[in-house]
Amino acid sequence: MSIFGIAKKGFGMLRKSSKVSPTIKSVKPAKNLTKRRKDQQELIKSIDYQYKKIGVTPGSGASKIKKDAAKKVSDIHDKYEARGK
């Protein structure tokens, strides 16, 4: 292999970049993520407190109630953000 062949082969290696996926532009991140997270944490904390207060065991449907309530809180935030646009 000649010097030019080696140099040409090396130049091809320099042009290659790492495989990086293109940035997703179709989905915008939600706004006020810290507020959303804070509200969800307060919700979970209050549900746990009420269950502990009345003496209900944690495995008796608490996760379903938390999931449903978190969905409602998320919907409220979405509705508020949609109105702000």
N, C-alpha and C positions, 0 to 999 in steps of 0.2 A: 504494500500500500504506500502510495506516495505521501509526501508532506501535505499536499493539498487535500487528499482524501481524508487524512486524519483531522485536519483543521475543519473540513466541512462536516465531518461526523460530530466533532465537538461543538460546533456552532449550532447544530440541530438540538443538542442536549441543552444548550443555554436558552433556546427559545421556548422550551417546554416549561410550562408553569405547573404548579400543583393543581390537582383536580379539586376545584371548588365549585360547588353548586351555585347557580345564580340566585340572587336575592329574591325572595317572594315579595311581590309588590301588590298582589291582589287582595291580601288580607291585612287590614290596618290593625295595629295593637289597640287594645282598649285604653281609654283614658282613666285617670284616677285609680290606678291599680292599688295604690297604698290605701286609699279610702275603702275600696272594695274589700281588700284583705282585712282591714281593721273591722269593718262591719261583720264580716263572716266570723272572725275570731270572737267578737262580742256575742254573736248569736250562739255559737257553739258553747261558749262559756256559760251563757245564761241557761241553755238547755241542760248542760251538765249540772249546774247548780240546782235547778228545779228537780231534776231526777234524784240528786243526792238528798235534797231537802225532804222529799216525800218517801224516800227509801226504795226507789225502783232500781232493779238491777240493770247494769249498763247494756246487757245484751237483749233487752226486751223492746226492740223497735226504735231505739234511740238513733241509730244510724239512718234509718229511713226518714225520721222526722228531721234530722239535721240536713239530709240531702234535699228534701222538699223545701225546707226553709231557706237553704242556701240558694236554691234555684229561684225562689221568689225574690230574695234580696238582689240577686243578679239581674232579674227582669226589671226590678225597680230602677236599678242603676242604668240599665240599657234604655229604659223609657225616658229617664231624666236626660241622658246624653243625647238621645234622638231629638228631644225637644229643644236642646241648646244649639242645634246645628242651624 
